[in-house]
Amino acid sequence: MAKLVLTDANITLNSSDISANVAAVTISSTSAEVETTAFGQGAVTRVGGLKDNSVTLSLHNDYSAIEGLIYPLVGSTTTIVVKPNGTAVGSANPSYTATVLVTEWTPVNGAVGELNTADVTWPISGTITKAV
């Protein structure tokens, strides 16, 4: 089975390619646990409920390419597209598209001599669309 080392992930936010400023990306999807146990059952039963999705980015801040893009988006939604292995979409490189709610932004983060970075986790509003 093939393994993938992330070296060429492509991330587009609000129609802007921010890949050169992204150090890490995570798309997370969870499902609520809904109990369905009724009288007479000997064990708890469950079904999956609503999904809750999010995206986490570790960013190298740049005041024109990153901060200038994200700062005006705080409090609003925008589209994010993540392709793990370059720009060509296919079975070996799916594209994940979602609408994120930009809930946080850290425009300045670092100490003397350190890279100005920002780590954000934004909730996804709705579903994640996967294309192959």
C-alpha positions in Angstrom: 0.0 0.0 0.0 1.3 3.4 -0.9 2.2 5.9 1.7 2.1 9.7 1.3 4.5 12.1 2.8 3.0 15.6 2.7 5.5 17.7 0.7 3.3 19.5 -1.8 0.0 20.1 -0.2 -2.1 22.8 -2.0 -4.3 25.1 0.2 -6.6 27.7 -1.2 -8.4 30.1 1.1 -10.9 32.6 -0.3 -9.7 31.9 -3.8 -6.0 32.7 -2.8 -3.3 30.0 -2.9 -1.7 30.2 0.6 0.3 27.0 0.2 3.7 28.7 0.5 2.8 30.0 3.9 1.3 26.8 5.4 3.5 24.6 7.6 0.7 22.1 8.5 -2.9 21.4 7.7 -5.4 19.1 9.4 -9.0 18.4 8.4 -11.0 16.8 11.2 -14.4 15.2 11.1 -16.3 13.8 14.1 -19.9 12.5 14.5 -22.1 13.0 17.5 -22.9 9.9 19.5 -26.7 9.6 19.9 -27.9 6.9 22.3 -30.8 4.7 21.1 -31.1 2.4 24.1 -34.6 1.2 24.8 -36.2 -0.8 27.6 -35.4 -4.5 27.5 -31.9 -4.1 25.9 -29.0 -5.5 27.7 -26.5 -3.0 26.4 -26.3 0.6 25.3 -27.0 1.1 21.6 -25.9 4.1 19.5 -26.1 5.7 16.1 -24.1 8.5 14.6 -25.6 11.9 14.7 -24.6 15.3 13.2 -21.1 15.6 11.9 -18.8 18.4 13.3 -15.9 19.3 11.0 -13.0 21.7 11.4 -9.7 22.7 9.7 -6.5 23.5 11.5 -3.7 25.5 9.8 -0.2 26.3 11.0 0.7 29.5 9.1 3.9 31.5 8.5 2.5 35.0 8.8 3.1 37.5 6.0 1.3 40.8 6.3 0.3 41.0 2.6 -0.3 37.4 1.6 -1.7 36.0 4.9 -2.6 38.7 7.4 -4.1 40.9 4.8 -6.2 38.0 3.6 -7.4 36.6 6.9 -7.9 39.7 9.1 -10.9 41.0 7.1 -12.5 37.5 7.2 -12.7 37.2 11.0 -16.3 36.6 11.9 -17.3 35.6 8.3 -17.3 32.4 6.2 -15.1 31.6 3.2 -14.2 28.7 1.1 -11.1 26.5 1.7 -9.8 23.9 -0.7 -7.2 21.4 0.5 -5.4 19.0 -1.9 -2.8 16.8 -0.1 -0.5 16.2 -3.1 -0.2 19.2 -5.5 -2.9 20.7 -7.7 -4.0 17.8 -10.0 -7.1 16.2 -8.6 -7.5 12.4 -8.9 -7.9 9.2 -6.9 -4.3 9.6 -5.5 -4.9 13.3 -4.7 -8.5 14.1 -3.6 -9.7 17.6 -3.2 -11.5 18.6 0.0 -13.7 21.7 -0.3 -15.5 23.3 2.7 -16.9 26.6 4.0 -15.0 27.7 7.1 -16.1 30.2 9.7 -13.1 32.3 10.5 -13.4 32.5 14.2 -9.9 33.5 15.3 -6.7 35.2 14.0 -3.4 36.0 15.7 -1.7 38.7 13.7 1.5 38.8 15.8 3.0 35.7 17.5 6.7 35.2 18.2 9.7 36.2 20.2 12.9 37.9 19.2 14.4 36.2 16.2 11.5 33.8 15.8 9.2 33.4 12.8 5.9 35.2 13.1 3.4 32.3 13.1 -0.3 31.6 13.7 -2.1 28.4 14.5 -5.8 28.5 13.9 -8.7 26.0 14.1 -11.8 27.1 12.3 -15.1 25.2 12.3 -16.6 24.1 9.0 -20.1 25.2 8.3 -21.8 22.3 6.6 -20.3 19.4 4.9 -16.9 18.6 3.3 -17.0 17.9 -0.4 -14.5 15.4 -1.6 -13.6 15.2 -5.3 -11.4 12.7 -7.0 
